[in-house]
Amino acid sequence: MTGNPSDRERQVAWRLTQLAILAFITIFVFSMTDNELNEVSVQLPDTPSEKNKIADTSSEPSSEPLPTTSSPLENSQVSRSFTFVATGELLIHEFVADAADSYGSVGFDFSPMFKRVAPIISGADLAICHLETPLSPDNSVLEYYPTFQVPYELADAIKSAGYEGCSIASNHLLDNGVDGLEATIDHLEFSGVKSNGGSTKSGKTMPSIFNPGGISVAHFSYTDLMNCGIDGNCGGVELPVDPPWLVNHLEVQKILDDAETAVVNGAEFVVLSLHWGQAYSSEISTSQEEIINQLLSSDSIDLIVGHGAHVIQPVMKISNKYAVTGMGNFLSNQPGDERRLCSECPKSTQDGMIAWFNISDLPDGSISVIDAGYVPTWVDRSSYEIIPIGVDEPDTVAPVTIKESENRTSGVIGEDLRRLVFGN
């Protein structure tokens, strides 16, 4: 019988054709996948012994470099780098808090005080502040001198200004005991800011870890002075406190050990925040100089940023490593007001700085600062705005006042840190 095939026969023939095409595509894909897997396997370690060797180093440090595996794509990538900024004391006196109260429709708003410096801070890949005054748990009790509990809304302003972390080790850290320490850590963490310098949890000193530009950065914070102890007794407390993990003690061997441990655990660049120095003295002490030399001689420590004297102190540079000994007050009411005079505070307590560093991989495999500079700052006590000199100055401040502050700062810093200049 001849004639056109039935509709059913045509459907069966088309289905068989589809199955044949699908089978061909499947066989082709599997063959290509096998080839790709074979190519990748060539780049992995030849034996499991190499992998075991890496795992063993976690329990026992070795002086030999750890074996690494990388693909040709990784080797061809450009060098990693990041920019880092650090600033001096956030010292919240009563007039500063009063201004924040006036800025806030509900509660305290410190963010207007940072609005002129925020573009510089947030423009860095990593920014670290120094919070000297502990935060109040709920603002039911606020104190501004000689012990401090300051409005907790400061944490939100720190975050909005662009900071990723803060050092909190200072002589005031235990002004409100363990409750104040816990509140400070919790409020910063809730705002998205890491803190370092004290802990309410038992254990070894741990760094804050950041990863700007793909480089693992460990940040530690230490102080050499305490005003109050956990029992509420103020007027001079010996360090280390008991228990020691509450406050990181500035002791050279401890810092060296902490930094070396961080490097063993994977840190590639280690930054120290040190709270120290003679109050209101622009001169670096013999003790500070000796400590800097000891710390920067270590292969595990790369950069030191300091605070505590409330004024700018000199910058030291040793073998391409920097120690910014004192960055001055970044936000405070010093040199004082009619309610609380500070007869020993010089004009330079209104001066501060933003220390800036460009950090990068080097051809020899190390990571180092390749460029360093600073922006001088000054606190306008009519509004408590932090003024970045030469970048965003208000018309309401006499130019001669700004120039005097700029000259005071440049006269102390020295030539190892260049003045940053921003174009329009």
Beta strands, then each sheet from edge to edge (+ up, - down):
strand 1: 81-90
strand 2: 126-131
strand 3: 143-144
strand 4: 148-149
strand 5: 165-167
strand 6: 194-196
strand 7: 208-210
strand 8: 217-223
strand 9: 226-228
strand 10: 234-237
strand 11: 269-275
strand 12: 303-307
strand 13: 312-318
strand 14: 321-327
strand 15: 329-331
strand 16: 351-361
strand 17: 367-380
strand 18: 385-388
strand 19: 418-419
sheet 1: 6+ 5+ 2+ 1+ 15+
sheet 2: 6+ 5+ 2+ 1+ 16- 17+ 18-
sheet 3: 6+ 5+ 2+ 1+ 16- 17+ 19+
sheet 4: 3+ 4-
sheet 5: 7+ 8- 11- 12- 14- 13+
sheet 6: 9+ 10-
end
